[in-house]
Amino acid sequence: KEYLIIIIISPKYYETVTTSPFDLENDERTFNTVYIHKQNEFIQNGSKNFRFIPILFPGAKKCHVPNWLQNTHVYGWPRDRDDILRRLMRVEKYNPPPIGELPTIVSIPI
């Protein structure tokens, strides 16, 4: 489960995962696309997305994103290219400042 899964969102993707029935035996691409789309891992993680990276390609809209990914960050290609690369390399965009010394608290009775 250390691998990240990129989901390219396009009108064709939406058509593939919402059209039924599927001819899964003859089309490996369709089989893999639908298999990932129906993954229960997201639900088993308490609806926390750790592995799936949805990327909207030109021509796709937010309505093409699967319901189970609607509440996660959806990247836009090519606009969010740098953010996508950071996510794939697991590098934070902003590094938190170093923690300073703890302040001294003086209690004065009233």
N, C-alpha and C positions, 0 to 999 in steps of 0.2 A: 504494500500500500504506500510505498514511498514514491511511486511514479505519479506525475501529474497528467491529467487527461485534458487535452485541448478540445473543446467542442466548437467547431466552426458553425456559426449560426447564419444561415442563408435561407432564401425562400425554398430552395431545393431540399435543404435539411428539414425544414418544417413540413414540406409535402411528404417527405420520406417517412417521418415519424408519426404523422397524423393520418396517413392513408392506410386503409386496410382492405382486404387482407394482403399480407406480405408474401412474396414469392421468395422465402428465405433460403430455400435449398439451392436456387440457381444464381443468387446474387450475394456474394460474400460481403460486399460493401454495405448493402442494405442490412444484412444480418448483423454486422458489427455496429452499425449506426443505431439500429433499433435496440440491440442488446445494451449498449451504453445508456441509451435513453431510458430504458426500463430498470436501470440499476436501483436496488434498494439500499445501497450503501449510504446515500444521502439521508434517507429516513432513519436508518439504523444509527447514524451519528447525531440524532436529535436535530435534524435539519441544519447541521453545520457543514458548510462546504470547505473541505480541506484539499481536495484533489482536482476538482473540475474547474476549468478556466473557460468560461463562455466568451467567445469573440464574435462580435457582429461584423459581418463582412458587408461591403457596399451593396445596397439594394435590400438589405434586411432591416427589419424594424423590431422594436421591443416586443411586439406581439408574436414574433417568431421564436422567442426564447421560451423553452419549456417552463411550465408552471413551477416545477420544483427548483428552477434556477432563477425565478423572478426576484427573489430577495437577496441575491448575491451580486457582487460587483460584476457588471457586464462590460467588457472592454470593446472599444470600437477600433476597427482596422481601417486605415493605417494610423489614425489619430493617436491611439494609445500605445504605439509600438514600443516606446521606451519602458512604459509601465508593464507591458506584457513580458518583455525581456527580463526585467527585474523580478517579476513573479516567477518566471521559469527558473531563474538562477537563485531564487529565494534570497534576494537582496532587498533590504528595506530602502524605501525612497528617502526617508528622513531618519537620521540617527538621533536618538535621544541624547540630550546633554549629559555630561557626567554628573553623578550625584555628589553634591557638595557636603560640607561638614554639617552635622546636626546643630540646630540652633540651641543656645542655652536658654532655658526657660526659668525665669525668676518669679517666684510667687510672693506677692506682697499682700499681707492680710489687711482687710478693710476695717 
